[in-house]
């Protein structure tokens, strides 16, 4: 019997419905899948021909051809690969998720397995054709078989398929899609070419299409009887690093990054081991406009065996490195049935960890370079992406120590670019902590009254003004054994840096001023958690601080600006008993008004906003005219 009608495996109708209506998020995936299958078939032939060169017959050049017929409303993908005999066509095309490739690879062992890294392991890709077609026809002949042993397979994908023996002079396979109504967009050369360029540009085989030229008389394109290659047929990242010039690396970045400026740095590596993959990653020189959108997907493209799978593969790069662009190409990365979503697996985690470490190493080389030009590059990177990199301190515990070394800040001694290591190298003898202050702006931080005692003693303080800093510091407690200490939290304990006489003076002042402190606590009971004599002020009359573990005023303001409610808390008012304004409290007839003014000034000095500015102005005016 040369023609027979067979049924798909059980429940095939439901499975095909899933393929055509739910499996893929965009229609154009079908072309990627069918071209990938064609490439797989050519790779199989190449491998089998190692032992039997006669399989090439009279066509040693492997290729894939894509054509369309407007009159017949068909699109055809043809390869001159291994092809199928009748039994293979029935087994491979009549069973969902069975392309034959997985079984083929499973038969290999030993060193042979290393030679088959290009052979795909794809399942239902063939059936994706039903996304745009209401009928599919496959004509195929296995390499080495006689021309009269060709096979035609045909089905509407509704439960049955027909198989018949035909004469086919050429080896390989032709898949013809009979398009559904409304899918005529695929009968255009530009549509097919642009889709091939997007998904299959880097497949190692040439993909050919008929050449077209514009016919002025007909005002339309005219198809010529000659073929042209429409893909690059080479992946830059698959070449040896020694063969690629710096100009080629930069040109590729401009192509994938849509950036007309060269990258700041790049890294190209082939990773072997439990999971094998190639990575070509770039750090841009400038931040995109939507960098601060944490829902913004990253810029890493995922390929499997040089077949494009997805843009913005966020599973392969942490959120805090969302500015990184590039390509990751895996030869064995597990994918879900549609190849559009990554499955959680150890391989995915290994690639993510490996790629993260490569990016951090690239940044470390810039930051730690002895070349001033390289360090200047890192300074430029920090201005553009530093605040985003800080997110990793809390998100990536495994690399927190490495990230901490990459952080840069302004300080009371240096305008910018201070690392923790720089700070530690300049610490005073006897200094035990790294001191910092958070504020809404650099000016507010630099002129904060809480820095006065540190400035007096020449102790450097880091000035942190990014919105992410408060959150970052809730996860970072020390650097190389040196605790991080906010100058605006808790009582100032300078340890060995504070003279014994200074401690005694502060204790004596607190005792002498105790009655006034009690009156201040009563007058400010609704606004201040406590009132105490300061050890941190030199020139200012008062400042606000919070207890260790409490939310700072800076963080509370940021939450309020974001429309979120901060937990209720009251700050501590510290007063400078040597200041004339504070001294006036002892014999003032308007104690309560002066107390409120003192508190309001402390709020303003730390960058806060008054709940009742008019009341403050009225009190100040009354005191000035009294």
GIVEN-V682302 format. One line per field, one symbol per residue. ss: DSSP state (@ for helix, = for strand, . for the rest). A space follows every 50 residues. Layout:
BEGIN
ss = ???
END
This chain:
BEGIN
ss = ..=====....@@@@@@@@@@@@.....@@@@@@@@@@@@@@@@@@@@.. ..@@@@......=======....======......@@@@@@@@....... @@@@@@...@@@@@@@.......@@@@@@@@.=========.....@@@= =====....=======.....========....@@@@.@@@@@@@@@@@. .....==========....==========......@@@..@@@..@@@@@ @@@@@@@.......=======.....=======...............== ====..====...@@@..@@@..=======....=......=...@@@@@ @@@@@@@@@@@@@@@@@....@@@@@@@@@@@@@@@@@@.@@@@@.@@@@ @@@@@@..===......=.@@@@@@.......======...@@@@@..@@ @@@@@@@....===....@@@@@....==..=====..=.....@@@..@ @@@@@@@@@@@@.@@@@@@@@@@....======........=====.... ..@@@@@@@@@.........=====....@@@@@@@@...@@@@@@@@@@ @@@@@.......@@@@@@@@@@@@@.
END
